[in-house]
Amino acid sequence: MRVSVSGPAAAAVPTAGREPSTSGGGAVAASGAAVPGSVQLALSVLHALLYAALFAFAYLQLWRLLLYRERRLSYQSLCLFLCLAWAALRTTLFSAAFSLSGSLPLLRPPSRLHFFPHWLLYCFPSCLQFSTLCLLNLYLAEMTEAEGSTSYTL
């Protein structure tokens, strides 16, 4: 199936077997950025604000547990602590976009980061998510075991 495009956008659309030309609309393809800088900055601000709100929510929930004298070591407190650590790392990552001239850090990680900061900001949040998933699975297994051998049918 062959699609033909007319007009100024036709120069930016590559066809099979040809390299895209850089005239006209090809300036975006030449620079390698598929998302404009203003959109990247807006997305970075939005993500930083959402992760900061999640951090504040988890922090307030942990204080609520302390204030109402709930058990200090429980599934809820561990899950909130993992969520707090995850949100703190993600907030740090996306707020670093402001010092990196507004580039979205997930699309183009900076090359000047050493091993530990790179691991802490880019890899450790996945480990925290896996730990949270394991904690939730453990809680679910304990709750279904506490109910007895009640079988659920669909």
Secondary structure as GFF3:
##gff-version 3
##sequence-region A 1 154
A	DSSP	three_ten_helix	8	11	.	.	.	ID=ss1
A	DSSP	three_ten_helix	24	26	.	.	.	ID=ss2
A	DSSP	alpha_helix	27	31	.	.	.	ID=ss3
A	DSSP	alpha_helix	37	67	.	.	.	ID=ss4
A	DSSP	alpha_helix	75	95	.	.	.	ID=ss5
A	DSSP	alpha_helix	115	118	.	.	.	ID=ss6
A	DSSP	pi_helix	119	123	.	.	.	ID=ss7
A	DSSP	alpha_helix	124	146	.	.	.	ID=ss8
###
